[in-house]
Amino acid sequence: MPRLAPLLILIATGLSAADRASISIDGSSTVYPISLAVGEAYAARTGTALDIQVTGSSAGLRAFIGGKLAIAAASRPIRPDEVDALRRAGIGFLEVPIALDGLTVAVGRRNTFVDHLTVAELRALWEPGSTVATWNQVRGAFPAAPVALVGPGRNSGTFDFFTEVVNGKARAVREVWTGSEDDNEIVAVLTGDANALGYFGWSYYQQNQAQLRAIPIDAGHGPVAPSRAAIEDGSYVPFSRPLFYYIAATAMERPEVRGFVDLALDSRQLVEEAGYVPLSEPVLAVVRRRVTERTTGSLFATIEGHPRIAEVYLGSTAAAVPAPAPTPVAVAVPVTAPTAAPAPAPVVAPVVAPVAVAPAPVAVVPAPVPVATAPAIPAAELERLRRQAFALARATLAEQPDPAELRQRIRDLAAVAGAAP
């Protein structure tokens, strides 16, 4: 259990984020693989603890507005109403794009009839009031098989982005569909139902592409499938998108937060290993300059539509949303400030530096003893195991844990662990 080890070490040693420099990150499940990869590298270098939670972009931004986070991870740009809420709270923020993603529409491998979809066909499936129930209602050549739609839950920035692009208004969606905050559950639905259609970030598609097919999207210039090149040059329209960190201006004065952000911007390899496309060097130069100069506010919040990031950072004349200034009645509370009633311990695994262990004496044996090697656990199974462990931790750390929920979480974790090779 390589990435559950930090959680076990934390519990065993009694350490907590309060015992050392720490960084709190919450929000997008799409951005989570980047946060985890950069966080592990940063913890190994500095010993800083990172509390990385996954509640969805909207939920993460709500916590950020409430002054509870150093960094909110988002798979969509911050909205004007969220900027206004930060202004009223007296919280300045920096908008830091960290990578590019291509929202991927997918089916299971058993689905052989969906070769591509137009944006208009996606709208017919997903728009409010849609009565489409069978695939032949989408296109006459498709079979008269029941449609099953699945996607990220309503706290997800991916849900906001998809509904705005497809239906013209964020969060506008038909009544009958299945939502989940766990992208692995979406994958499970797609692989289990040959008539299911879903969507999520490109990283999760790449992790599961042996079981899935990405559906090329036709936005008026012919079908285009998600690929690194199409995401990077913006030709995968309308689903190429930047991913963001929103960082409290007060938190950016802390060296551990600034160091983490610098590493995230300098780690092209980690971004690629997480399954995303790094920003181009010209765009990165502008982003780094804005971070160095502590330029607050959002370049994206007031822009209509979904422009390519290069247009915003290299060629757009759109002004940034003014940085919110503290009002006379609002008091900005630093992320690290103690409160009268401490909140429960972080519910997601803090990432800690490796613990140095003195080498034990080596015993000399006359001949090597064969050792059975356990089969490697696939990345998707590790991710499911990690999420079930986090869910159990959250239930355990509630002020008044529900015994029935705890038992169910234990059964869920045992089921996932038992299914691993």
Contacts in CASP RR format, 6 or more apart in sequence:
PFRMAT RR
TARGET T0000
AUTHOR 0000-0000-0000
METHOD contacts of the structure
MODEL  1
MPRLAPLLILIATGLSAADRASISIDGSSTVYPISLAVGEAYAARTGTAL
DIQVTGSSAGLRAFIGGKLAIAAASRPIRPDEVDALRRAGIGFLEVPIAL
DGLTVAVGRRNTFVDHLTVAELRALWEPGSTVATWNQVRGAFPAAPVALV
GPGRNSGTFDFFTEVVNGKARAVREVWTGSEDDNEIVAVLTGDANALGYF
GWSYYQQNQAQLRAIPIDAGHGPVAPSRAAIEDGSYVPFSRPLFYYIAAT
AMERPEVRGFVDLALDSRQLVEEAGYVPLSEPVLAVVRRRVTERTTGSLF
ATIEGHPRIAEVYLGSTAAAVPAPAPTPVAVAVPVTAPTAAPAPAPVVAP
VVAPVAVAPAPVAVVPAPVPVATAPAIPAAELERLRRQAFALARATLAEQ
PDPAELRQRIRDLAAVAGAAP
1 8 0 8 1.000
1 382 0 8 1.000
1 385 0 8 1.000
2 382 0 8 1.000
3 36 0 8 1.000
3 40 0 8 1.000
3 349 0 8 1.000
3 382 0 8 1.000
3 386 0 8 1.000
4 349 0 8 1.000
4 385 0 8 1.000
4 386 0 8 1.000
4 389 0 8 1.000
6 43 0 8 1.000
6 349 0 8 1.000
6 350 0 8 1.000
6 351 0 8 1.000
6 352 0 8 1.000
7 349 0 8 1.000
7 350 0 8 1.000
7 389 0 8 1.000
7 393 0 8 1.000
9 15 0 8 1.000
9 352 0 8 1.000
9 355 0 8 1.000
10 16 0 8 1.000
10 349 0 8 1.000
10 350 0 8 1.000
10 352 0 8 1.000
15 49 0 8 1.000
15 352 0 8 1.000
16 345 0 8 1.000
17 24 0 8 1.000
17 49 0 8 1.000
17 51 0 8 1.000
17 345 0 8 1.000
17 346 0 8 1.000
17 350 0 8 1.000
20 47 0 8 1.000
20 48 0 8 1.000
20 49 0 8 1.000
21 46 0 8 1.000
21 47 0 8 1.000
21 48 0 8 1.000
21 49 0 8 1.000
21 254 0 8 1.000
21 256 0 8 1.000
22 48 0 8 1.000
22 49 0 8 1.000
22 50 0 8 1.000
22 51 0 8 1.000
22 256 0 8 1.000
22 336 0 8 1.000
22 350 0 8 1.000
23 48 0 8 1.000
23 49 0 8 1.000
23 50 0 8 1.000
23 51 0 8 1.000
23 70 0 8 1.000
23 71 0 8 1.000
23 251 0 8 1.000
23 256 0 8 1.000
23 257 0 8 1.000
23 260 0 8 1.000
24 50 0 8 1.000
24 51 0 8 1.000
24 53 0 8 1.000
24 68 0 8 1.000
24 69 0 8 1.000
24 70 0 8 1.000
24 71 0 8 1.000
24 335 0 8 1.000
24 346 0 8 1.000
25 35 0 8 1.000
25 50 0 8 1.000
25 51 0 8 1.000
25 52 0 8 1.000
25 53 0 8 1.000
25 69 0 8 1.000
25 70 0 8 1.000
25 71 0 8 1.000
25 72 0 8 1.000
25 73 0 8 1.000
25 245 0 8 1.000
26 52 0 8 1.000
26 53 0 8 1.000
26 54 0 8 1.000
26 55 0 8 1.000
26 56 0 8 1.000
26 59 0 8 1.000
26 60 0 8 1.000
26 63 0 8 1.000
26 64 0 8 1.000
26 68 0 8 1.000
26 69 0 8 1.000
26 71 0 8 1.000
26 72 0 8 1.000
26 73 0 8 1.000
27 53 0 8 1.000
27 54 0 8 1.000
27 55 0 8 1.000
27 56 0 8 1.000
27 57 0 8 1.000
27 59 0 8 1.000
27 60 0 8 1.000
27 61 0 8 1.000
27 63 0 8 1.000
27 72 0 8 1.000
27 73 0 8 1.000
27 74 0 8 1.000
28 54 0 8 1.000
28 56 0 8 1.000
28 57 0 8 1.000
28 60 0 8 1.000
28 73 0 8 1.000
28 74 0 8 1.000
28 75 0 8 1.000
28 156 0 8 1.000
28 157 0 8 1.000
28 158 0 8 1.000
28 243 0 8 1.000
29 54 0 8 1.000
29 56 0 8 1.000
29 152 0 8 1.000
29 156 0 8 1.000
29 158 0 8 1.000
29 181 0 8 1.000
29 182 0 8 1.000
29 183 0 8 1.000
30 57 0 8 1.000
30 75 0 8 1.000
30 101 0 8 1.000
30 156 0 8 1.000
30 157 0 8 1.000
30 158 0 8 1.000
30 183 0 8 1.000
30 200 0 8 1.000
30 201 0 8 1.000
30 203 0 8 1.000
30 204 0 8 1.000
30 243 0 8 1.000
31 73 0 8 1.000
31 74 0 8 1.000
31 75 0 8 1.000
31 98 0 8 1.000
31 99 0 8 1.000
31 243 0 8 1.000
31 244 0 8 1.000
31 245 0 8 1.000
32 52 0 8 1.000
32 54 0 8 1.000
32 73 0 8 1.000
33 203 0 8 1.000
33 274 0 8 1.000
33 275 0 8 1.000
33 276 0 8 1.000
34 73 0 8 1.000
34 98 0 8 1.000
34 99 0 8 1.000
34 243 0 8 1.000
34 264 0 8 1.000
34 270 0 8 1.000
34 271 0 8 1.000
34 274 0 8 1.000
34 276 0 8 1.000
35 50 0 8 1.000
35 52 0 8 1.000
35 73 0 8 1.000
36 52 0 8 1.000
36 274 0 8 1.000
36 351 0 8 1.000
37 267 0 8 1.000
37 270 0 8 1.000
37 271 0 8 1.000
37 273 0 8 1.000
37 274 0 8 1.000
38 260 0 8 1.000
38 263 0 8 1.000
38 264 0 8 1.000
38 267 0 8 1.000
38 270 0 8 1.000
39 50 0 8 1.000
39 52 0 8 1.000
39 260 0 8 1.000
39 263 0 8 1.000
39 351 0 8 1.000
40 351 0 8 1.000
41 263 0 8 1.000
41 267 0 8 1.000
41 270 0 8 1.000
42 48 0 8 1.000
42 50 0 8 1.000
42 259 0 8 1.000
42 260 0 8 1.000
42 263 0 8 1.000
42 351 0 8 1.000
43 49 0 8 1.000
43 50 0 8 1.000
43 351 0 8 1.000
43 352 0 8 1.000
43 353 0 8 1.000
44 353 0 8 1.000
44 354 0 8 1.000
45 263 0 8 1.000
45 353 0 8 1.000
46 256 0 8 1.000
46 259 0 8 1.000
46 353 0 8 1.000
47 352 0 8 1.000
47 353 0 8 1.000
48 256 0 8 1.000
48 260 0 8 1.000
48 353 0 8 1.000
49 350 0 8 1.000
49 351 0 8 1.000
49 352 0 8 1.000
50 260 0 8 1.000
50 350 0 8 1.000
50 351 0 8 1.000
51 346 0 8 1.000
51 348 0 8 1.000
51 350 0 8 1.000
52 348 0 8 1.000
52 349 0 8 1.000
52 350 0 8 1.000
52 351 0 8 1.000
53 60 0 8 1.000
53 346 0 8 1.000
53 347 0 8 1.000
53 348 0 8 1.000
54 181 0 8 1.000
54 348 0 8 1.000
54 387 0 8 1.000
54 390 0 8 1.000
55 63 0 8 1.000
55 155 0 8 1.000
55 181 0 8 1.000
56 155 0 8 1.000
56 156 0 8 1.000
56 157 0 8 1.000
56 181 0 8 1.000
57 72 0 8 1.000
57 73 0 8 1.000
57 74 0 8 1.000
57 75 0 8 1.000
57 76 0 8 1.000
57 155 0 8 1.000
57 156 0 8 1.000
57 157 0 8 1.000
57 158 0 8 1.000
57 160 0 8 1.000
58 154 0 8 1.000
58 155 0 8 1.000
58 156 0 8 1.000
58 157 0 8 1.000
58 160 0 8 1.000
59 155 0 8 1.000
60 69 0 8 1.000
60 72 0 8 1.000
60 73 0 8 1.000
60 74 0 8 1.000
61 72 0 8 1.000
61 74 0 8 1.000
61 78 0 8 1.000
61 82 0 8 1.000
61 246 0 8 1.000
63 69 0 8 1.000
63 72 0 8 1.000
64 71 0 8 1.000
64 72 0 8 1.000
64 86 0 8 1.000
64 91 0 8 1.000
64 93 0 8 1.000
64 246 0 8 1.000
64 248 0 8 1.000
65 82 0 8 1.000
65 85 0 8 1.000
65 86 0 8 1.000
65 89 0 8 1.000
65 91 0 8 1.000
66 89 0 8 1.000
66 91 0 8 1.000
67 89 0 8 1.000
67 91 0 8 1.000
67 248 0 8 1.000
67 333 0 8 1.000
67 335 0 8 1.000
68 335 0 8 1.000
68 343 0 8 1.000
69 248 0 8 1.000
69 335 0 8 1.000
70 247 0 8 1.000
70 248 0 8 1.000
70 251 0 8 1.000
70 254 0 8 1.000
70 257 0 8 1.000
70 335 0 8 1.000
71 245 0 8 1.000
71 246 0 8 1.000
71 247 0 8 1.000
71 248 0 8 1.000
71 251 0 8 1.000
71 257 0 8 1.000
71 260 0 8 1.000
71 261 0 8 1.000
72 245 0 8 1.000
72 246 0 8 1.000
72 247 0 8 1.000
73 243 0 8 1.000
73 244 0 8 1.000
73 245 0 8 1.000
74 157 0 8 1.000
74 243 0 8 1.000
74 244 0 8 1.000
74 245 0 8 1.000
74 246 0 8 1.000
75 101 0 8 1.000
75 156 0 8 1.000
75 157 0 8 1.000
75 158 0 8 1.000
75 161 0 8 1.000
75 201 0 8 1.000
75 241 0 8 1.000
75 243 0 8 1.000
75 244 0 8 1.000
76 157 0 8 1.000
76 158 0 8 1.000
76 160 0 8 1.000
76 161 0 8 1.000
76 241 0 8 1.000
76 244 0 8 1.000
77 95 0 8 1.000
77 242 0 8 1.000
77 244 0 8 1.000
77 298 0 8 1.000
77 300 0 8 1.000
77 301 0 8 1.000
77 303 0 8 1.000
78 93 0 8 1.000
78 95 0 8 1.000
78 244 0 8 1.000
78 246 0 8 1.000
78 298 0 8 1.000
78 300 0 8 1.000
78 301 0 8 1.000
79 170 0 8 1.000
79 301 0 8 1.000
80 301 0 8 1.000
80 302 0 8 1.000
80 321 0 8 1.000
82 301 0 8 1.000
83 297 0 8 1.000
83 298 0 8 1.000
83 301 0 8 1.000
83 321 0 8 1.000
83 324 0 8 1.000
86 92 0 8 1.000
86 93 0 8 1.000
86 324 0 8 1.000
87 324 0 8 1.000
87 325 0 8 1.000
87 327 0 8 1.000
88 324 0 8 1.000
88 327 0 8 1.000
88 330 0 8 1.000
89 324 0 8 1.000
89 330 0 8 1.000
89 332 0 8 1.000
90 324 0 8 1.000
90 325 0 8 1.000
90 326 0 8 1.000
90 327 0 8 1.000
90 330 0 8 1.000
90 331 0 8 1.000
90 332 0 8 1.000
91 248 0 8 1.000
91 249 0 8 1.000
91 250 0 8 1.000
91 324 0 8 1.000
91 332 0 8 1.000
92 248 0 8 1.000
92 249 0 8 1.000
92 250 0 8 1.000
92 296 0 8 1.000
92 297 0 8 1.000
92 323 0 8 1.000
92 324 0 8 1.000
92 325 0 8 1.000
92 332 0 8 1.000
93 246 0 8 1.000
93 247 0 8 1.000
93 248 0 8 1.000
93 249 0 8 1.000
93 296 0 8 1.000
93 297 0 8 1.000
93 298 0 8 1.000
93 323 0 8 1.000
93 324 0 8 1.000
94 246 0 8 1.000
94 247 0 8 1.000
94 249 0 8 1.000
94 252 0 8 1.000
94 290 0 8 1.000
94 291 0 8 1.000
94 294 0 8 1.000
94 295 0 8 1.000
94 296 0 8 1.000
94 297 0 8 1.000
95 244 0 8 1.000
95 246 0 8 1.000
95 297 0 8 1.000
95 298 0 8 1.000
95 299 0 8 1.000
95 300 0 8 1.000
96 244 0 8 1.000
96 245 0 8 1.000
96 246 0 8 1.000
96 247 0 8 1.000
96 261 0 8 1.000
96 264 0 8 1.000
96 265 0 8 1.000
96 287 0 8 1.000
96 290 0 8 1.000
96 291 0 8 1.000
97 242 0 8 1.000
97 243 0 8 1.000
97 244 0 8 1.000
97 279 0 8 1.000
97 283 0 8 1.000
97 287 0 8 1.000
97 309 0 8 1.000
97 313 0 8 1.000
98 243 0 8 1.000
98 244 0 8 1.000
98 245 0 8 1.000
98 264 0 8 1.000
98 265 0 8 1.000
98 271 0 8 1.000
98 279 0 8 1.000
99 242 0 8 1.000
99 243 0 8 1.000
99 271 0 8 1.000
99 274 0 8 1.000
99 276 0 8 1.000
99 277 0 8 1.000
99 278 0 8 1.000
99 279 0 8 1.000
100 231 0 8 1.000
100 232 0 8 1.000
100 240 0 8 1.000
100 241 0 8 1.000
100 242 0 8 1.000
100 243 0 8 1.000
100 276 0 8 1.000
100 277 0 8 1.000
100 278 0 8 1.000
100 279 0 8 1.000
100 309 0 8 1.000
101 201 0 8 1.000
101 202 0 8 1.000
101 203 0 8 1.000
101 231 0 8 1.000
101 240 0 8 1.000
101 241 0 8 1.000
101 242 0 8 1.000
101 243 0 8 1.000
101 276 0 8 1.000
101 277 0 8 1.000
102 201 0 8 1.000
102 202 0 8 1.000
102 226 0 8 1.000
102 231 0 8 1.000
102 236 0 8 1.000
102 239 0 8 1.000
102 240 0 8 1.000
102 241 0 8 1.000
103 158 0 8 1.000
103 161 0 8 1.000
103 162 0 8 1.000
103 165 0 8 1.000
103 199 0 8 1.000
103 200 0 8 1.000
103 201 0 8 1.000
103 202 0 8 1.000
103 226 0 8 1.000
103 239 0 8 1.000
103 241 0 8 1.000
104 199 0 8 1.000
104 200 0 8 1.000
104 201 0 8 1.000
104 202 0 8 1.000
104 204 0 8 1.000
104 205 0 8 1.000
104 214 0 8 1.000
104 226 0 8 1.000
104 239 0 8 1.000
105 117 0 8 1.000
105 122 0 8 1.000
105 197 0 8 1.000
105 198 0 8 1.000
105 199 0 8 1.000
105 214 0 8 1.000
105 215 0 8 1.000
105 217 0 8 1.000
105 239 0 8 1.000
106 190 0 8 1.000
106 197 0 8 1.000
106 198 0 8 1.000
106 199 0 8 1.000
106 200 0 8 1.000
106 205 0 8 1.000
106 212 0 8 1.000
106 213 0 8 1.000
106 214 0 8 1.000
106 215 0 8 1.000
107 114 0 8 1.000
107 190 0 8 1.000
107 194 0 8 1.000
107 196 0 8 1.000
107 197 0 8 1.000
107 198 0 8 1.000
107 212 0 8 1.000
107 213 0 8 1.000
107 215 0 8 1.000
108 190 0 8 1.000
108 191 0 8 1.000
108 192 0 8 1.000
108 194 0 8 1.000
108 196 0 8 1.000
108 211 0 8 1.000
108 212 0 8 1.000
108 213 0 8 1.000
109 191 0 8 1.000
109 210 0 8 1.000
109 211 0 8 1.000
109 212 0 8 1.000
109 213 0 8 1.000
110 191 0 8 1.000
110 192 0 8 1.000
110 194 0 8 1.000
111 194 0 8 1.000
111 195 0 8 1.000
111 196 0 8 1.000
111 213 0 8 1.000
113 135 0 8 1.000
113 141 0 8 1.000
113 142 0 8 1.000
113 143 0 8 1.000
114 135 0 8 1.000
114 142 0 8 1.000
114 197 0 8 1.000
114 213 0 8 1.000
114 215 0 8 1.000
115 215 0 8 1.000
115 216 0 8 1.000
115 223 0 8 1.000
116 215 0 8 1.000
116 216 0 8 1.000
116 217 0 8 1.000
116 218 0 8 1.000
116 223 0 8 1.000
117 138 0 8 1.000
117 215 0 8 1.000
117 216 0 8 1.000
117 217 0 8 1.000
117 218 0 8 1.000
118 217 0 8 1.000
118 218 0 8 1.000
118 219 0 8 1.000
118 220 0 8 1.000
119 165 0 8 1.000
119 166 0 8 1.000
119 217 0 8 1.000
119 218 0 8 1.000
119 219 0 8 1.000
119 220 0 8 1.000
119 238 0 8 1.000
121 138 0 8 1.000
121 139 0 8 1.000
122 166 0 8 1.000
122 217 0 8 1.000
123 166 0 8 1.000
123 167 0 8 1.000
124 130 0 8 1.000
124 132 0 8 1.000
124 137 0 8 1.000
124 138 0 8 1.000
125 132 0 8 1.000
125 138 0 8 1.000
125 147 0 8 1.000
125 149 0 8 1.000
125 174 0 8 1.000
125 197 0 8 1.000
126 149 0 8 1.000
126 162 0 8 1.000
126 163 0 8 1.000
126 166 0 8 1.000
126 167 0 8 1.000
126 173 0 8 1.000
126 174 0 8 1.000
126 177 0 8 1.000
127 166 0 8 1.000
127 167 0 8 1.000
127 172 0 8 1.000
127 173 0 8 1.000
127 174 0 8 1.000
128 167 0 8 1.000
128 172 0 8 1.000
128 173 0 8 1.000
128 174 0 8 1.000
128 175 0 8 1.000
129 174 0 8 1.000
129 175 0 8 1.000
130 174 0 8 1.000
132 138 0 8 1.000
132 147 0 8 1.000
133 146 0 8 1.000
133 147 0 8 1.000
134 143 0 8 1.000
134 144 0 8 1.000
134 145 0 8 1.000
134 146 0 8 1.000
134 147 0 8 1.000
135 142 0 8 1.000
135 143 0 8 1.000
135 144 0 8 1.000
135 145 0 8 1.000
135 146 0 8 1.000
135 147 0 8 1.000
135 195 0 8 1.000
136 142 0 8 1.000
136 143 0 8 1.000
136 144 0 8 1.000
136 145 0 8 1.000
137 147 0 8 1.000
138 147 0 8 1.000
145 194 0 8 1.000
145 195 0 8 1.000
146 195 0 8 1.000
147 195 0 8 1.000
147 197 0 8 1.000
148 178 0 8 1.000
148 189 0 8 1.000
148 193 0 8 1.000
148 195 0 8 1.000
148 196 0 8 1.000
148 197 0 8 1.000
149 174 0 8 1.000
149 176 0 8 1.000
149 177 0 8 1.000
149 178 0 8 1.000
149 196 0 8 1.000
149 197 0 8 1.000
149 198 0 8 1.000
150 177 0 8 1.000
150 178 0 8 1.000
150 179 0 8 1.000
150 180 0 8 1.000
150 186 0 8 1.000
150 189 0 8 1.000
150 190 0 8 1.000
150 196 0 8 1.000
150 197 0 8 1.000
150 198 0 8 1.000
151 158 0 8 1.000
151 159 0 8 1.000
151 162 0 8 1.000
151 177 0 8 1.000
151 178 0 8 1.000
151 179 0 8 1.000
151 180 0 8 1.000
151 186 0 8 1.000
151 198 0 8 1.000
151 199 0 8 1.000
151 200 0 8 1.000
152 158 0 8 1.000
152 159 0 8 1.000
152 162 0 8 1.000
152 179 0 8 1.000
152 180 0 8 1.000
152 181 0 8 1.000
152 183 0 8 1.000
152 186 0 8 1.000
152 199 0 8 1.000
152 200 0 8 1.000
153 159 0 8 1.000
153 179 0 8 1.000
153 180 0 8 1.000
153 181 0 8 1.000
154 171 0 8 1.000
154 179 0 8 1.000
155 181 0 8 1.000
156 181 0 8 1.000
158 199 0 8 1.000
158 200 0 8 1.000
158 201 0 8 1.000
159 171 0 8 1.000
159 173 0 8 1.000
159 179 0 8 1.000
160 170 0 8 1.000
160 171 0 8 1.000
161 170 0 8 1.000
161 241 0 8 1.000
161 306 0 8 1.000
162 199 0 8 1.000
163 169 0 8 1.000
163 170 0 8 1.000
163 171 0 8 1.000
163 172 0 8 1.000
163 173 0 8 1.000
164 170 0 8 1.000
164 171 0 8 1.000
164 305 0 8 1.000
164 306 0 8 1.000
165 238 0 8 1.000
165 239 0 8 1.000
165 306 0 8 1.000
167 173 0 8 1.000
178 189 0 8 1.000
179 186 0 8 1.000
180 186 0 8 1.000
182 387 0 8 1.000
183 200 0 8 1.000
183 201 0 8 1.000
183 204 0 8 1.000
184 204 0 8 1.000
184 380 0 8 1.000
184 383 0 8 1.000
184 384 0 8 1.000
184 387 0 8 1.000
186 198 0 8 1.000
186 199 0 8 1.000
186 200 0 8 1.000
186 204 0 8 1.000
187 200 0 8 1.000
187 204 0 8 1.000
187 208 0 8 1.000
187 211 0 8 1.000
187 212 0 8 1.000
187 380 0 8 1.000
189 196 0 8 1.000
189 198 0 8 1.000
190 196 0 8 1.000
190 197 0 8 1.000
190 198 0 8 1.000
190 211 0 8 1.000
190 212 0 8 1.000
191 208 0 8 1.000
191 211 0 8 1.000
191 212 0 8 1.000
197 215 0 8 1.000
202 226 0 8 1.000
202 231 0 8 1.000
202 275 0 8 1.000
202 276 0 8 1.000
203 274 0 8 1.000
203 275 0 8 1.000
203 276 0 8 1.000
205 212 0 8 1.000
205 214 0 8 1.000
205 226 0 8 1.000
206 275 0 8 1.000
207 275 0 8 1.000
207 379 0 8 1.000
207 380 0 8 1.000
207 383 0 8 1.000
208 380 0 8 1.000
214 225 0 8 1.000
214 226 0 8 1.000
215 225 0 8 1.000
216 223 0 8 1.000
216 224 0 8 1.000
216 225 0 8 1.000
217 223 0 8 1.000
217 224 0 8 1.000
217 225 0 8 1.000
217 236 0 8 1.000
217 237 0 8 1.000
217 238 0 8 1.000
217 239 0 8 1.000
218 224 0 8 1.000
219 237 0 8 1.000
219 238 0 8 1.000
221 237 0 8 1.000
224 230 0 8 1.000
224 235 0 8 1.000
224 236 0 8 1.000
224 237 0 8 1.000
225 236 0 8 1.000
226 236 0 8 1.000
226 239 0 8 1.000
227 236 0 8 1.000
228 277 0 8 1.000
229 235 0 8 1.000
230 236 0 8 1.000
230 240 0 8 1.000
231 240 0 8 1.000
231 277 0 8 1.000
232 277 0 8 1.000
232 280 0 8 1.000
234 240 0 8 1.000
234 308 0 8 1.000
238 306 0 8 1.000
240 308 0 8 1.000
241 306 0 8 1.000
242 279 0 8 1.000
242 300 0 8 1.000
242 309 0 8 1.000
243 276 0 8 1.000
245 261 0 8 1.000
245 264 0 8 1.000
247 257 0 8 1.000
247 261 0 8 1.000
248 335 0 8 1.000
249 294 0 8 1.000
249 296 0 8 1.000
249 323 0 8 1.000
250 332 0 8 1.000
250 334 0 8 1.000
250 335 0 8 1.000
251 257 0 8 1.000
251 334 0 8 1.000
251 335 0 8 1.000
252 258 0 8 1.000
252 261 0 8 1.000
252 291 0 8 1.000
252 294 0 8 1.000
254 336 0 8 1.000
258 291 0 8 1.000
261 291 0 8 1.000
262 291 0 8 1.000
265 284 0 8 1.000
265 287 0 8 1.000
265 288 0 8 1.000
265 291 0 8 1.000
268 278 0 8 1.000
271 277 0 8 1.000
271 278 0 8 1.000
272 278 0 8 1.000
278 284 0 8 1.000
279 287 0 8 1.000
279 309 0 8 1.000
280 310 0 8 1.000
282 310 0 8 1.000
282 313 0 8 1.000
282 314 0 8 1.000
283 309 0 8 1.000
283 310 0 8 1.000
283 313 0 8 1.000
283 314 0 8 1.000
286 313 0 8 1.000
286 314 0 8 1.000
287 313 0 8 1.000
289 295 0 8 1.000
295 320 0 8 1.000
295 323 0 8 1.000
296 323 0 8 1.000
296 324 0 8 1.000
297 320 0 8 1.000
297 321 0 8 1.000
297 322 0 8 1.000
297 323 0 8 1.000
297 324 0 8 1.000
298 320 0 8 1.000
298 321 0 8 1.000
299 312 0 8 1.000
299 313 0 8 1.000
299 316 0 8 1.000
299 318 0 8 1.000
299 320 0 8 1.000
299 321 0 8 1.000
300 312 0 8 1.000
301 321 0 8 1.000
302 318 0 8 1.000
302 319 0 8 1.000
302 321 0 8 1.000
303 312 0 8 1.000
303 316 0 8 1.000
303 318 0 8 1.000
307 316 0 8 1.000
312 318 0 8 1.000
326 332 0 8 1.000
344 397 0 8 1.000
344 398 0 8 1.000
344 399 0 8 1.000
345 397 0 8 1.000
347 390 0 8 1.000
347 393 0 8 1.000
347 394 0 8 1.000
347 397 0 8 1.000
348 390 0 8 1.000
348 393 0 8 1.000
348 394 0 8 1.000
349 386 0 8 1.000
349 389 0 8 1.000
349 390 0 8 1.000
349 393 0 8 1.000
374 421 0 8 1.000
375 421 0 8 1.000
376 421 0 8 1.000
377 385 0 8 1.000
377 420 0 8 1.000
377 421 0 8 1.000
378 421 0 8 1.000
381 416 0 8 1.000
381 419 0 8 1.000
381 420 0 8 1.000
381 421 0 8 1.000
384 416 0 8 1.000
385 413 0 8 1.000
385 416 0 8 1.000
385 417 0 8 1.000
385 420 0 8 1.000
388 409 0 8 1.000
388 412 0 8 1.000
388 413 0 8 1.000
388 416 0 8 1.000
389 413 0 8 1.000
391 409 0 8 1.000
391 412 0 8 1.000
391 413 0 8 1.000
392 406 0 8 1.000
392 409 0 8 1.000
392 410 0 8 1.000
392 412 0 8 1.000
392 413 0 8 1.000
395 401 0 8 1.000
395 402 0 8 1.000
395 405 0 8 1.000
395 406 0 8 1.000
395 409 0 8 1.000
396 406 0 8 1.000
END
